[in-house]
């Protein structure tokens, strides 16, 4: 009887040993898998950084060459053409007939486009010398009306914006991008509805009438939506070089074109790039300022995942 008890204990010990070994093996495998995943993610991040930096430099070169040619900025220029998703190897391979199926670049895809930020109403224009700028306030009021937003929301935003530029201790922080409009009392849904039509730039800027959407034209010029569509059709046939060319085809109902409110040239652009490597997707957004042939990057933001966790709202600049 004692021998059977000892035999049973040996079986139990053996089972415990097997469980312990299996547990240790699974932990070791998990740690190895985690290390591989971390290394892979870090390698992807480093590769994406260099590729997207190159894409930014390429975009800056396009803007510089556009400035060298001079003239108006419009949607028929090279900078306005989007780079559709393309395999990265198409930019790297010199011999298109060579097989690169085993190369990692075969699993990398690059896409991107530029947006003229002066095709939108600039929130910075709302305040001038510590006071609300009346003409700009009317533009935003028309925009809010077109979007079906509560006009009281604009009043709240203006009040908070005035506080943000004051020296009062209870003043909210001054927003630096559209997501931070929440600091001024704008709810998330309203921010998304405004996003395609407004911008927040470091200085006052006119609206580029060559690139503005019909809705922005309605808000900026105080015209009927049908008249805005007519202006868009006219500029598609022949982009305007100056405001005199606009006046020649402008409807009689259009308000006087003020050089401080509208223009045919732009200095601020948003560059958006997306790099997909295997199952990893990296998005980068940059804002640049162009002064002559000098292209200065104001800020860059990189996110990982599907479109920064949000669907991209529809805009007019072909993006």
Secondary structure, DSSP 8 states (H G I E B T S, - for coil): -HHHHHHHHHHHHHHHHHHHHHHHHHHHHHHHHHHHHHHHHHHHHHHHHHHHHHHHHHHHHHHHHHHHH-S---TTSGGGS-EEEEETHHHH-S-TTS--TTSGGGGEEEEEEEEEGGGSEEGGGGEETTEE-HHHHHHHHHHHHHHT--HHHHHHHHHHHHHHTS--TT-----SSGGGGGGGT--HHHHHHHHTTEE--SS---EETTT--HHHHHHHH---HHHHHHHHHHHHHS--SSHHHHHHH--TTS----TTTEES---EEEEEEEEEETTEEEEEEEEEEEETTEEEEEEEEEEESGGGGS-----SS--
